[in-house]
Amino acid sequence: MKLKIAMIGGGSYSWTYGLFSTFLDNPFYDRETELCLYDINEKAVNDTFAFCSYYNDLYPEKAITLTKTLCEDEALDGADYVVIAISHGGLEAELEDHRIARRHGFYNVKGSESGIAGASRTVRHVPEFIRIAKRMKQLCPKAVMLNVTNPLTALTRCVQKYEDVTAVGFCHGIRNHLEILLPYFGADSFAGVSFSVSGVDHCSFLTDIRFHGKDALQIMRDKQMIEAAWAGKNNITFDDPFAGRENERIRFILWDMLGCMPGLSDEHCAEFYYQTTGTQASRDLFGMHYDRIADRTKTVERLRDQIVKPLESGEMPPFRVSEERPDRVIEALQGGREFYDVMNYRNFGQTRELPMDTVVETFVTFDATGIHPAIANPLPKAAQLVVQATAVREEMFMEAAAEWDESKLTAALCQDPLVQDFTRVRAVAGDIMRYNAQFVRK
């Protein structure tokens, strides 16, 4: 029987090819697998379909059945799995999240889930995810949602809370942002490396890293890397294909102050600490020069060009495989190879310091019997102070969006670390709700 995978946001220049590549590269899949690309943007889905079809045709021995549609119901009908990779409202809405913040005197670096921009993005996306989940219950009631869209925690959580749809969140950040540190404790690959992680997406902590049994964190301490970070001499950078260049200096300073290592690099983890980005002086002090409005625009153009220009020129790049692996999750759940990796999934007690049912970031095993989160190492108390507050605040952002409750959004914003002025919070919440009302679809 054919396996059907629907991709909502199938015209994503950022995600579609990378996710498709994992299925084409995996021998578990063949023409008995249908990957259906759905998008509201006809040109975008035509582009991504043509791009993916080139490689699908290039490897007929691997090929899957690739389809496209502008009809959401057609994509969802009979799907076994639903992958979601959307930016609801497009680039302009994402930029407006940051403009709202700046008009009121606040500043986000990334703006995925914290601060004014993160709250606005949450308010816009949560109703859309709940709407999609309702359609899933009608058209593919047994389907599992596989989500790569930010704010990952709130969006993976809301479909579970309000529609009882099973959802798994994918974020490549923990592995990618650990990979950049490997040479600094003697590793040249993940061979011989083990680690533990716990928290919520973008606000997780590496509670242990071992290299052939040795304490990798202590090795980096002994190399005085923390002292170098304080002195502004830590020049470690990482080029994330989605997020741009990430620095490692604030990460090491937070490790020193908190006693535990943040899972992600500066531009992500710093969004939970006003001390690092709340003022221009602090951004200058810590070398935080990323400008989301200018840089995100360039990133979107770059990712679009990587698809469109080869199609126009006929000079297609070599086949490459994405680091996000929904293919391995689906394979495992369908009875193939077991899969064990860092995922974002419902808290059944694997992170004991956070409320039950909150979506948490820990190791998870997938196999033919289902989804099995592993018990995470205890979070140190300093990390608990950050993660617990973040998890509850993101839950309130989500509830404010789902219930369209401006007072709840206000209450959550006034406790956000990036919003340090009560006198402006109500005006901010009002602006967020008014702007995003246009994106709520029934």
VOGU-3710 file (C-alpha; in Angstrom, 3 decimals, decimal comma):
1> mklkiamigg> 0,000/0,000/0,000  1,380/3,411/-0,971  2,712/5,637/1,809  1,590/9,271/1,463  3,517/12,182/2,942  1,972/15,641/2,589  4,214/18,685/2,813  2,407/21,878/3,817  4,634/24,695/2,636  5,875/22,564/-0,235
11> gsyswtyglf> 6,911/25,728/-2,071  9,430/26,617/0,631  12,717/27,614/-0,972  14,330/27,043/2,418  13,026/23,576/3,261  11,466/21,610/0,425  14,513/20,365/-1,434  16,388/19,479/1,748  13,500/17,463/3,146  12,813/15,786/-0,213
21> stfldnpfyd> 16,493/14,825/-0,477  16,309/12,706/2,672  13,546/10,544/1,184  15,323/10,173/-2,167  18,568/9,217/-0,421  16,936/6,652/1,861  16,557/3,159/0,309  13,494/2,551/2,503  11,466/4,719/0,112  10,605/4,117/-3,537
31> retelclydi> 7,804/4,782/-6,006  5,350/3,376/-3,484  5,951/6,569/-1,496  4,117/9,723/-2,558  5,492/13,080/-1,439  2,810/15,675/-2,182  3,947/19,316/-2,206  1,217/21,803/-1,303  1,542/25,584/-1,204  -0,599/28,677/-1,716
41> nekavndtfa> 2,195/30,217/-3,843  1,897/28,693/-7,310  5,252/29,916/-8,629  7,104/28,745/-5,541  5,634/25,237/-5,578  6,247/24,977/-9,336  9,886/25,936/-8,749  10,481/23,506/-5,899  8,648/20,721/-7,736  10,810/21,247/-10,834
51> fcsyyndlyp> 13,985/21,370/-8,735  13,167/18,168/-6,836  11,921/16,431/-10,004  15,316/16,923/-11,634  16,999/14,766/-8,983  14,080/12,356/-8,798  14,465/11,711/-12,534  18,256/11,614/-12,258  18,105/8,622/-9,918  15,277/6,417/-11,273
61> ekaitltktl> 16,444/3,518/-9,130  15,705/5,658/-6,060  12,787/7,698/-7,330  9,666/8,308/-5,291  6,312/9,551/-6,573  6,482/13,352/-6,409  3,261/15,355/-6,807  2,174/18,961/-6,306  -1,089/20,761/-5,626  -2,562/24,154/-4,779
71> cedealdgad> -5,382/22,435/-2,858  -4,681/21,768/0,824  -7,430/19,158/1,123  -5,990/17,232/-1,819  -2,611/17,136/-0,093  -4,019/16,055/3,278  -6,541/13,510/2,011  -5,327/10,064/3,062  -1,904/11,276/4,220  0,020/9,104/6,670
81> yvviaishgg> 2,357/11,919/7,701  2,102/15,696/7,384  5,311/17,748/7,256  4,832/21,467/7,933  7,399/24,059/6,839  5,609/27,382/6,505  6,164/31,055/7,136  2,593/32,242/7,572  2,256/35,732/6,128  5,578/35,430/4,316
91> leaeledhri> 8,717/37,490/4,716  6,871/40,798/5,121  5,017/39,545/8,202  8,233/38,243/9,718  9,879/41,626/9,227  6,852/43,387/10,705  7,292/41,319/13,896  10,605/43,094/14,355  9,330/46,489/13,259  6,618/46,322/15,934
101> arrhgfynvk> 9,284/45,605/18,529  11,535/48,430/17,394  8,706/50,984/17,150  8,153/50,417/20,857  11,846/50,562/21,733  12,511/46,809/22,075  14,884/44,554/20,185  14,945/40,903/19,124  17,897/39,234/17,437  16,142/36,228/15,841
111> gsesgiagas> 12,580/36,616/17,119  11,474/33,006/16,795  9,743/32,675/20,167  10,865/35,282/22,704  10,368/39,025/23,032  7,982/41,126/20,970  8,908/39,554/17,631  8,626/36,030/18,993  5,245/36,768/20,559  3,969/38,220/17,284
121> rtvrhvpefi> 5,165/35,224/15,283  3,481/32,892/17,778  0,174/34,789/17,619  0,199/34,564/13,817  1,152/30,895/13,462  -0,745/29,128/16,257  -4,261/29,650/14,802  -3,001/28,439/11,424  -1,546/25,253/12,909  -4,758/24,560/14,803
131> riakrmkqlc> -6,727/25,085/11,589  -4,474/22,604/9,750  -4,819/20,116/12,605  -8,620/20,321/12,343  -8,406/19,464/8,639  -6,044/16,598/9,429  -8,604/15,117/11,827  -11,168/15,171/9,029  -9,003/14,042/6,102  -6,166/11,995/7,648
141> pkavmlnvtn> -7,148/11,326/11,282  -4,287/8,897/11,983  -1,548/11,063/10,491  1,433/12,248/12,537  2,515/15,877/12,159  6,242/16,478/11,630  6,979/20,149/12,232  10,031/22,238/11,314  8,326/25,647/11,680  9,191/28,134/14,431
151> pltaltrcvq> 8,185/28,846/17,128  8,771/25,111/17,246  7,680/24,489/20,840  4,389/26,400/20,660  3,418/25,043/17,248  4,245/21,424/18,042  2,390/21,824/21,336  -0,781/23,608/20,160  -1,986/20,849/17,843  -1,566/18,366/20,658
161> kyedvtavgf> -3,324/20,530/23,251  -6,254/21,774/21,191  -6,783/18,988/18,623  -5,046/15,920/20,113  -2,885/15,469/17,015  0,418/13,670/17,557  3,275/15,976/16,599  7,070/15,856/16,589  9,275/18,941/16,248  12,581/18,892/14,336
171> chgirnhlei> 15,446/21,291/15,028  18,942/20,661/13,716  20,398/23,202/16,153  21,665/20,987/18,972  23,779/18,732/16,756  24,916/21,511/14,404  25,877/23,855/17,208  27,718/21,085/19,048  29,526/20,102/15,864  31,335/23,432/15,738
181> llpyfgadsf> 32,827/22,688/19,182  34,176/19,232/18,313  37,720/20,353/17,345  38,073/22,217/20,623  37,923/19,027/22,655  39,827/16,886/20,153  37,097/15,338/17,991  36,907/15,559/14,214  33,464/13,921/13,968  30,713/12,627/16,242
191> agvsfsvsgv> 32,470/9,254/16,435  33,250/8,663/20,095  31,115/11,643/21,191  28,098/11,283/23,477  26,030/14,038/25,009  22,889/14,768/27,001  20,462/17,622/26,416  17,322/18,921/28,070  15,110/22,001/27,846  12,865/23,538/25,200
201> dhcsfltdir> 13,776/24,408/21,638  16,419/27,167/21,422  16,578/27,185/25,240  18,158/23,799/25,916  21,292/22,927/27,829  24,003/20,362/27,194  24,164/18,710/30,594  27,035/16,407/29,614  29,443/15,950/26,693  31,845/13,018/26,563
211> fhgkdalqim> 34,594/12,213/24,061  35,799/8,642/24,418  34,623/8,820/28,019  36,458/12,050/28,837  34,644/15,197/30,005  34,661/17,402/26,900  33,392/20,415/28,823  36,336/20,179/31,199  38,749/19,893/28,261  37,423/23,211/26,905
221> rdkqmieaaw> 37,598/24,799/30,360  41,223/23,713/30,694  41,992/25,410/27,375  40,784/28,696/28,957  38,085/29,145/26,334  35,793/30,829/28,851  38,470/33,388/29,707  38,985/34,026/25,993  35,269/34,679/25,566  35,253/37,245/28,373
231> agknnitfdd> 38,283/38,932/26,827  36,586/39,130/23,429  39,146/36,753/21,902  36,762/33,904/21,178  36,376/34,008/17,414  34,561/30,695/16,889  31,794/31,103/14,320  29,348/28,769/12,628  27,542/29,356/9,327  24,056/27,953/9,768
241> pfagreneri> 22,403/27,523/6,339  19,072/28,759/7,712  20,032/31,225/10,433  23,248/32,728/9,084  26,513/33,206/10,935  26,427/32,311/14,614  29,072/33,341/17,127  30,139/31,370/20,192  31,236/34,076/22,638  28,033/34,722/24,631
251> rfilwdmlgc> 27,458/30,984/24,817  30,742/30,528/26,699  30,061/33,486/28,973  26,632/32,092/29,874  28,272/28,737/30,529  30,577/30,473/32,991  27,769/32,406/34,710  25,216/29,578/34,864  27,545/26,636/35,264  25,982/24,761/32,304
261> mpglsdehca> 26,452/25,031/28,552  23,624/26,455/26,389  22,764/24,147/23,523  22,828/26,836/20,833  25,124/29,617/19,708  24,981/33,328/20,509  22,275/34,720/18,253  19,776/32,094/19,401  20,529/31,529/23,073  21,040/35,241/23,853
271> efyyqttgtq> 17,358/35,949/23,145  16,554/34,691/26,623  18,934/37,109/28,388  18,249/40,854/28,381  21,787/41,443/29,663  23,247/40,401/26,312  20,986/42,119/23,785  18,565/44,461/25,567  20,416/47,676/24,779  22,680/48,859/22,001
281> asrdlfgmhy> 25,495/49,148/24,532  25,162/45,483/25,503  24,944/44,395/21,870  28,134/46,327/21,145  29,834/44,858/24,224  29,089/41,296/23,190  29,564/41,793/19,455  25,910/41,149/18,632  25,682/42,878/15,243  23,094/40,677/13,522
291> driadrtktv> 20,175/42,740/12,165  17,179/40,482/11,530  15,376/42,891/9,228  18,336/43,393/6,890  19,903/39,968/7,222  16,736/37,887/6,991  15,814/39,621/3,747  19,208/38,705/2,304  18,908/35,111/3,554  15,499/34,636/1,930
301> erlrdqivkp> 16,833/36,022/-1,354  19,870/33,733/-1,156  17,765/30,624/-0,500  15,380/31,510/-3,323  18,294/32,042/-5,703  19,680/28,590/-4,838  16,527/27,082/-6,358  15,526/29,563/-9,065  18,878/30,386/-10,663  19,867/26,766/-11,434
311> lesgemppfr> 16,426/26,204/-12,951  16,892/29,278/-15,136  20,460/28,431/-16,171  20,064/24,666/-16,426  23,227/24,239/-14,355  21,960/22,138/-11,461  24,162/21,669/-8,368  25,290/18,250/-7,125  22,763/16,288/-5,088  23,041/16,980/-1,355
321> vseerpdrvi> 21,172/15,555/1,619  19,634/17,660/4,401  20,518/17,242/8,070  16,865/17,197/9,159  15,740/13,573/9,016  11,970/13,180/8,912  12,633/10,242/6,610  14,287/8,322/9,448  11,410/9,046/11,849  8,825/7,862/9,324
331> ealqggrefy> 10,929/4,826/8,412  11,191/3,795/12,060  7,490/4,251/12,742  6,729/2,230/9,593  8,784/-0,721/10,811  12,198/0,116/9,362  15,399/0,945/11,204  15,111/2,263/14,736  16,013/5,953/15,022  17,427/7,743/18,086
341> dvmnyrnfgq> 18,115/11,479/18,060  17,365/14,845/19,672  13,728/15,771/19,051  11,003/18,025/20,404  8,165/15,975/21,808  5,463/15,882/24,448  6,795/15,749/28,007  5,765/12,484/29,642  8,321/13,026/32,402  11,547/12,878/30,410
351> trelpmdtvv> 12,287/16,427/31,567  11,196/16,287/35,178  11,682/19,979/35,865  9,065/21,079/33,298  5,265/20,696/33,293  3,819/17,496/31,888  2,672/17,751/28,248  4,964/20,700/27,515  6,968/20,029/24,368  10,571/19,442/25,448
361> etfvtfdatg> 13,867/18,873/23,653  15,527/15,573/24,593  16,636/12,324/22,988  13,795/10,227/21,569  13,676/6,696/20,138  11,357/5,916/17,218  10,496/2,339/16,243  7,598/0,253/14,989  5,972/0,381/18,421  5,858/4,177/18,553
371> ihpaianplp> 7,631/7,206/20,018  9,698/6,715/23,176  11,380/9,720/24,811  14,447/9,018/26,927  14,775/10,318/30,479  17,034/13,373/30,374  19,737/14,280/32,862  18,513/16,623/35,609  18,691/20,299/34,693  20,927/22,280/37,062
381> kaaqlvvqat> 19,004/24,849/39,110  20,449/27,800/37,193  19,185/26,291/33,953  15,829/25,532/35,546  15,350/29,234/36,294  15,656/30,025/32,591  13,935/27,010/31,036  10,926/26,839/33,362  10,093/30,503/32,835  10,588/30,147/29,076
391> avreemfmea> 8,347/27,079/28,825  5,495/28,685/30,779  5,764/31,984/28,897  5,713/30,238/25,507  2,665/28,281/26,655  0,959/31,586/27,513  1,861/33,080/24,121  0,335/29,967/22,539  -2,836/30,168/24,652  -3,206/33,885/23,917
401> aaewdesklt> -3,067/33,086/20,195  -5,410/30,101/20,336  -7,953/31,929/22,513  -7,290/35,338/20,892  -6,811/36,773/24,374  -4,963/40,098/24,439  -4,898/40,217/28,252  -3,107/36,855/28,395  -0,603/38,075/25,814  -0,021/41,193/27,924
411> aalcqdplvq> 0,547/39,110/31,061  3,080/36,919/29,281  4,912/39,829/27,641  5,363/41,715/30,887  7,393/38,754/32,165  9,488/38,302/29,037  13,201/38,987/29,652  13,435/41,182/26,539  10,484/43,397/27,548  11,693/45,571/30,390
421> dftrvravag> 9,008/48,269/30,584  5,486/47,706/31,935  4,279/51,071/30,620  4,524/49,965/26,981  3,376/46,350/27,201  -0,365/46,888/26,642  0,275/49,003/23,573  2,621/46,340/22,210  0,101/43,537/22,795  -2,604/45,563/21,055
431> dimrynaqfv> -0,396/46,175/18,038  0,494/42,466/17,799  -3,133/41,355/17,885  -4,330/43,995/15,428  -1,591/43,272/12,903  -1,937/39,494/12,992  -5,746/39,374/12,873  -5,546/39,538/9,063  -3,775/36,145/8,937  -6,365/34,115/10,872
441> rk> -8,096/31,725/8,452  -11,180/29,670/9,229
//
